[in-house]
Amino acid sequence: MARPPDPFIGRDILNGQFQILQKIGSGGMGAVYKALQPAMNRMVAVKILHPKLANRKDLVSRFRREARAMSHLTHPNTVKVYLYGELDDGSLYIVMEYLEGKNLNQTVRAEGPMPLERALPILIQACNALEEAHRAGIIHRDLKPENIFLCQQGGMKDYAKVLDFGLAKVTEREMRPGSVILTQEGMVFGTPEFMSPEQAQGKTLTPASDIYSLAIILYEVLTGKLPFEAKNPMEYIQLHVTAKPKPINERVPGKTFPPLLWTVLEKALAKRPEDRYATGGEFAHALQAVLNGLPAVPPYPNGQVMQPMIGPPPAATPNHPLAGAPAPPTATVAPRSSPLPAVGAGNAKQQPSIGLLVGVAVAFLFVGAVLAALVMKLVLD
């Protein structure tokens, strides 16, 4: 039996701002379409959630909150969000830049594991995109090779774009069988193969959770294999929590990597979040050291945990391997000016001079003499 035609294809939405041309992906939560924006003469991607999900207040609230936050992200390695909201029929939508290319999973499946010199710059770009997102208080929660898209931009090949920052997502084309775990309410909360231990246990997530997922991605991109052997998603979850990852030099017979790579990956794959790299910028710094062939990771110039920052960070340079990892703003407190004169060391009180004491004593003697003369005059009269 033929499927009914998609009601959105060929339709104009938002008062003719966008013309839906074709579907490029679909799943249980909704669909993604290629659309034309005539006023800007450009193609865009429009993600539309099923109208039935509009009744889910928690999902709607989450969608709006994260779409609003994403729309303020400016890093060149993050997919751009142009517009979001609700259509007349109640469907939630988000309009993003349209990308041409392949995701990281498709690339590795088609071409095989990547050499270190190609894989590391891609992951460094992803780290720096996450650096900005984490500073804005956004944790991705579902990083996997399918959510790192490779395209050409400005003549640069393997230009990485990080997609889907925790929004309702997952297309049938991108999903691995059984790879998405749902809560009882049906909310996607992660992909077992790339899930951090704390995420697997349902704990509160920090940016270190995304660092763990990126490390798993890099491991697979370099070897074609995951650091754990598992037969099903639930087994992957258990191994993330309890098992040590297999050293990367032991994963593929006859294939070796620089010793520093495993030192860096082992730290990023630590079971405890506080034992990992704290930010995307710090992880990018470590990966750059591996790429540069250094024997050890030099001290991170910004080795403090960054606090979430609302609003865009300083502008990044897309062609620099560590673009997008700016140092956090530091407040310089100027000493307060005071109308009071400064005191000596130790805040000791100034002692009055001897001349001043003598003057005060003479004054008192003079006043006493005058008063005595007046009293005597009164008595004698």
C-alpha positions as CSV (number, residue, x, y, z in Angstrom):
1,M,0.0,0.0,0.0
2,A,1.4,3.4,-1.0
3,R,2.1,5.9,1.6
4,P,0.0,9.1,1.5
5,P,1.8,12.1,0.1
6,D,3.6,14.3,2.6
7,P,1.3,17.3,3.4
8,F,4.3,19.7,3.7
9,I,6.0,19.0,0.4
10,G,5.2,21.8,-2.1
11,R,3.6,23.9,0.6
12,D,4.5,27.5,1.6
13,I,4.9,28.1,5.3
14,L,5.1,31.2,7.4
15,N,3.3,33.5,5.0
16,G,5.3,32.4,2.1
17,Q,8.7,32.9,3.7
18,F,9.7,29.3,2.9
19,Q,8.7,26.9,0.2
20,I,9.1,23.2,1.2
21,L,10.7,21.3,-1.7
22,Q,11.5,17.8,-0.5
23,K,11.9,15.6,2.6
24,I,15.5,14.8,3.5
25,G,14.9,12.8,6.7
26,S,12.2,11.5,9.0
27,G,11.6,9.7,12.2
28,G,9.2,9.2,15.1
29,M,9.5,12.8,16.3
30,G,9.1,14.6,13.0
31,A,10.8,15.3,9.7
32,V,13.5,17.5,8.1
33,Y,12.8,19.2,4.8
34,K,14.8,21.1,2.2
35,A,13.2,24.5,1.6
36,L,13.8,27.6,-0.4
37,Q,13.8,31.0,1.2
38,P,13.0,33.3,-1.8
39,A,13.7,36.6,0.0
40,M,17.2,35.5,0.8
41,N,17.7,33.4,-2.4
42,R,19.0,30.5,-0.3
43,M,18.2,26.9,0.7
44,V,17.4,26.1,4.3
45,A,16.6,23.0,6.3
46,V,13.3,23.1,8.1
47,K,12.7,20.6,11.0
48,I,9.1,20.1,11.8
49,L,7.9,18.1,14.8
50,H,4.6,16.1,14.6
51,P,1.6,18.2,15.6
52,K,0.6,15.5,18.2
53,L,3.7,16.5,20.2
54,A,2.3,20.0,20.6
55,N,0.3,18.6,23.5
56,R,3.4,17.7,25.4
57,K,4.0,20.8,27.4
58,D,7.4,19.6,28.7
59,L,8.6,18.9,25.1
60,V,7.3,22.3,23.8
61,S,9.0,24.1,26.7
62,R,12.3,22.3,26.1
63,F,12.1,22.8,22.4
64,R,11.6,26.6,22.8
65,R,14.2,27.0,25.4
66,E,16.9,25.1,23.5
67,A,16.0,26.6,20.1
68,R,16.2,30.0,21.6
69,A,19.6,29.3,23.1
70,M,20.9,27.7,19.9
71,S,19.8,30.7,17.9
72,H,22.3,32.8,19.8
73,L,25.2,30.4,19.1
74,T,27.6,32.0,16.6
75,H,30.5,29.6,16.4
76,P,31.3,28.7,12.7
77,N,31.3,25.0,13.5
78,T,27.8,25.0,14.9
79,V,24.9,24.7,12.6
80,K,23.1,28.1,12.3
81,V,19.6,28.5,13.5
82,Y,17.7,31.2,11.7
83,L,14.1,30.9,13.1
84,Y,11.9,28.8,15.3
85,G,8.4,28.7,16.5
86,E,5.0,27.2,15.9
87,L,3.0,26.7,12.7
88,D,-0.7,27.3,12.3
89,D,-1.5,23.6,12.9
90,G,0.5,23.5,16.1
91,S,3.6,21.9,14.7
92,L,6.9,23.1,16.2
93,Y,9.5,24.1,13.6
94,I,13.1,25.2,13.5
95,V,14.8,26.7,10.4
96,M,18.5,26.0,10.0
97,E,21.2,26.4,7.5
98,Y,21.1,23.8,4.7
99,L,24.3,21.7,4.6
100,E,25.6,19.6,1.7
101,G,27.9,16.8,2.4
102,K,28.0,13.7,4.7
103,N,28.0,13.2,8.4
104,L,31.0,11.6,10.1
105,N,29.3,8.2,10.3
106,Q,28.5,8.1,6.6
107,T,32.1,9.2,5.8
108,V,33.7,6.5,7.9
109,R,31.4,3.8,6.6
110,A,32.1,4.8,3.0
111,E,35.9,5.4,3.3
112,G,37.0,3.4,6.3
113,P,38.8,4.6,9.5
114,M,40.4,8.0,9.1
115,P,44.1,8.7,9.5
116,L,45.1,10.7,12.6
117,E,46.0,13.8,10.6
118,R,42.4,14.0,9.2
119,A,40.4,12.9,12.2
120,L,42.0,15.2,14.8
121,P,41.3,18.5,13.0
122,I,37.6,17.5,12.7
123,L,37.3,16.6,16.4
124,I,39.1,19.8,17.3
125,Q,36.5,21.8,15.4
126,A,33.7,20.0,17.2
127,C,35.4,20.6,20.6
128,N,35.5,24.3,19.9
129,A,31.8,24.4,18.8
130,L,31.0,22.8,22.1
131,E,33.1,25.2,24.0
132,E,30.8,28.1,23.0
133,A,27.7,26.0,23.7
134,H,28.9,24.9,27.1
135,R,29.6,28.5,28.0
136,A,26.1,29.4,27.1
137,G,24.8,26.6,29.4
138,I,23.9,24.2,26.6
139,I,24.9,20.5,26.9
140,H,24.4,18.5,23.7
141,R,23.5,15.1,25.3
142,D,23.5,13.2,22.1
143,L,26.9,13.5,20.4
144,K,27.6,10.8,17.9
145,P,29.2,10.6,14.4
146,E,25.8,11.2,12.8
147,N,25.6,14.6,14.5
148,I,29.0,15.9,13.2
149,F,28.5,16.9,9.6
150,L,31.3,17.4,7.1
151,C,31.0,19.9,4.3
152,Q,33.0,22.3,2.3
153,Q,33.0,26.0,3.4
154,G,35.3,28.8,2.2
155,G,37.3,26.3,0.2
156,M,38.1,24.3,3.3
157,K,37.4,20.5,3.1
158,D,36.2,18.5,6.2
159,Y,34.6,21.6,7.6
160,A,32.7,20.3,10.7
161,K,29.3,21.3,11.8
162,V,27.8,20.1,15.1
163,L,24.1,19.4,14.8
164,D,21.1,18.8,17.0
165,F,21.9,20.2,20.5
166,G,19.5,18.1,22.5
167,L,16.5,18.9,20.4
168,A,13.8,16.4,19.5
169,K,15.5,14.6,16.6
170,V,16.7,11.4,15.1
171,T,16.0,10.5,11.5
172,E,15.5,6.9,10.4
173,R,18.4,7.4,7.9
174,E,20.8,8.3,10.7
175,M,19.7,5.9,13.4
176,R,21.5,2.7,14.1
177,P,19.2,-0.2,15.0
178,G,18.3,0.0,18.6
179,S,20.6,2.9,19.2
180,V,18.2,5.4,20.7
181,I,17.0,5.0,24.3
182,L,13.7,6.5,25.3
183,T,12.3,7.4,28.7
184,Q,8.8,6.4,29.7
185,E,7.6,9.7,28.3
186,G,9.3,8.9,24.9
187,M,12.0,11.6,25.3
188,V,15.3,10.9,23.5
189,F,18.1,11.2,26.0
190,G,21.1,9.7,24.4
191,T,22.7,7.0,22.2
192,P,24.1,4.1,24.3
193,E,27.3,3.6,22.2
194,F,28.4,7.2,22.9
195,M,26.8,7.8,26.3
196,S,28.8,8.9,29.3
197,P,28.6,6.9,32.5
198,E,26.7,9.6,34.4
199,Q,24.2,9.9,31.5
200,A,23.7,6.1,31.5
201,Q,22.9,6.4,35.2
202,G,20.4,9.2,34.8
203,K,22.6,11.7,36.7
204,T,22.8,15.5,36.2
205,L,25.1,16.2,33.2
206,T,27.9,18.7,32.9
207,P,30.1,19.6,29.9
208,A,32.3,16.7,30.8
209,S,29.6,14.3,29.5
210,D,30.0,15.7,26.0
211,I,33.8,15.4,26.3
212,Y,33.3,11.6,27.0
213,S,31.1,11.2,24.0
214,L,33.6,13.1,21.7
215,A,36.3,10.7,22.9
216,I,34.2,7.7,22.0
217,I,33.6,9.2,18.6
218,L,37.3,9.8,18.0
219,Y,38.1,6.3,19.0
220,E,35.6,4.9,16.5
221,V,36.7,7.2,13.7
222,L,40.3,6.2,14.1
223,T,39.7,2.4,14.5
224,G,36.3,1.7,13.0
225,K,35.5,0.1,16.4
226,L,34.2,1.1,19.8
227,P,36.2,0.8,22.9
228,F,33.8,-1.8,24.3
229,E,32.5,-5.1,23.0
230,A,28.7,-5.3,23.4
231,K,25.9,-7.2,21.9
232,N,23.0,-4.8,22.6
233,P,22.3,-1.2,23.8
234,M,21.8,-2.1,27.4
235,E,25.1,-3.9,27.5
236,Y,26.8,-0.8,26.2
237,I,25.2,1.2,29.0
238,Q,26.5,-1.2,31.6
239,L,30.1,-1.2,30.1
240,H,30.2,2.6,30.1
241,V,29.6,2.5,33.8
242,T,31.7,-0.5,34.9
243,A,34.3,-1.4,32.3
244,K,37.7,0.1,31.3
245,P,37.9,1.0,27.7
246,K,40.4,-1.1,25.6
247,P,43.6,0.9,24.9
248,I,43.4,2.1,21.3
249,N,46.7,0.5,20.4
250,E,45.3,-2.9,21.3
251,R,42.0,-2.4,19.4
252,V,43.1,-3.1,15.8
253,P,45.9,-5.6,15.2
254,G,48.8,-4.1,13.5
255,K,47.6,-0.5,13.9
256,T,49.4,1.8,16.3
257,F,49.0,5.4,17.4
258,P,51.2,7.9,19.2
259,P,51.4,7.1,23.0
260,L,50.1,10.6,23.8
261,L,46.8,9.9,22.0
262,W,45.9,7.2,24.5
263,T,47.0,9.4,27.4
264,V,44.6,12.0,26.2
265,L,41.7,9.6,25.3
266,E,42.1,7.8,28.7
267,K,41.6,11.1,30.5
268,A,38.6,12.0,28.4
269,L,37.1,8.6,29.0
270,A,37.5,8.7,32.8
271,K,34.5,7.3,34.6
272,R,34.2,10.3,36.9
273,P,33.3,13.6,35.2
274,E,35.7,15.6,37.4
275,D,38.6,13.4,36.1
276,R,38.1,14.4,32.5
277,Y,38.8,17.6,30.6
278,A,36.5,20.2,31.9
279,T,35.7,22.0,28.7
280,G,35.8,21.6,24.9
281,G,38.6,24.1,24.7
282,E,40.8,22.1,27.1
283,F,40.1,18.8,25.2
284,A,40.9,20.6,21.9
285,H,44.2,21.8,23.4
286,A,45.1,18.3,24.3
287,L,44.2,16.9,20.8
288,Q,46.2,19.7,19.2
289,A,49.3,18.5,21.2
290,V,48.8,15.0,19.7
291,L,48.4,16.5,16.2
292,N,51.6,18.5,16.7
293,G,53.5,15.4,17.6
294,L,54.4,16.6,21.1
295,P,55.5,14.0,23.8
296,A,53.1,15.5,26.4
297,V,50.3,18.0,26.6
298,P,51.6,21.4,27.6
299,P,49.8,23.3,30.5
300,Y,46.4,24.5,29.3
301,P,46.6,28.4,29.4
302,N,43.1,28.6,30.6
303,G,43.1,25.6,32.9
304,Q,40.1,26.6,35.0
305,V,36.5,25.4,34.7
306,M,34.5,27.9,32.7
307,Q,31.3,29.2,34.2
308,P,28.2,29.2,31.9
309,M,28.0,32.5,30.0
310,I,24.8,33.8,28.4
311,G,25.4,35.5,25.1
312,P,27.9,35.0,22.3
313,P,31.6,34.7,23.2
314,P,34.4,36.6,21.4
315,A,34.4,36.1,17.7
316,A,36.3,33.0,16.5
317,T,38.5,32.5,13.5
318,P,37.2,29.5,11.6
319,N,40.5,28.6,9.9
320,H,42.6,28.4,13.1
321,P,42.7,24.9,14.6
322,L,41.8,26.1,18.0
323,A,39.3,28.7,17.0
324,G,36.3,29.2,19.2
325,A,38.2,28.3,22.5
326,P,38.6,31.8,23.9
327,A,39.7,32.4,27.4
328,P,36.8,33.2,29.7
329,P,36.4,36.9,30.6
330,T,38.2,37.7,33.8
331,A,37.1,40.5,36.0
332,T,39.8,43.0,37.1
333,V,38.7,44.7,40.3
334,A,40.1,48.2,40.6
335,P,40.8,49.5,44.2
336,R,38.1,51.7,45.4
337,S,38.9,55.4,45.9
338,S,38.2,56.9,49.3
339,P,37.9,60.5,50.5
340,L,39.7,59.4,53.7
341,P,43.5,59.8,54.0
342,A,45.5,56.6,53.9
343,V,46.8,55.2,57.1
344,G,50.1,53.6,57.9
345,A,51.0,50.0,57.6
346,G,48.9,47.6,59.7
347,N,46.2,50.2,59.8
348,A,47.9,51.8,62.9
349,K,46.4,55.0,64.3
350,Q,48.5,58.2,63.8
351,Q,49.9,59.5,67.2
352,P,49.4,63.2,68.0
353,S,52.6,65.4,68.0
354,I,54.2,66.7,71.2
355,G,53.7,70.3,70.1
356,L,50.0,69.8,69.8
357,L,49.9,68.4,73.3
358,V,51.8,71.3,74.7
359,G,49.5,73.8,73.0
360,V,46.4,72.1,74.3
361,A,47.8,72.1,77.9
362,V,48.7,75.9,77.7
363,A,45.2,76.6,76.5
364,F,43.7,74.8,79.4
365,L,45.9,76.7,81.9
366,F,45.0,80.0,80.4
367,V,41.2,79.2,80.5
368,G,41.7,78.0,84.1
369,A,43.4,81.2,85.1
370,V,40.7,83.4,83.7
371,L,38.0,81.5,85.4
372,A,39.9,81.7,88.8
373,A,40.2,85.5,88.4
374,L,36.5,85.8,87.8
375,V,35.6,83.7,90.8
376,M,37.9,85.7,93.1
377,K,36.4,89.0,91.9
378,L,32.9,87.8,92.6
379,V,33.9,86.6,96.1
380,L,35.7,89.9,97.0
381,D,32.8,92.0,95.7
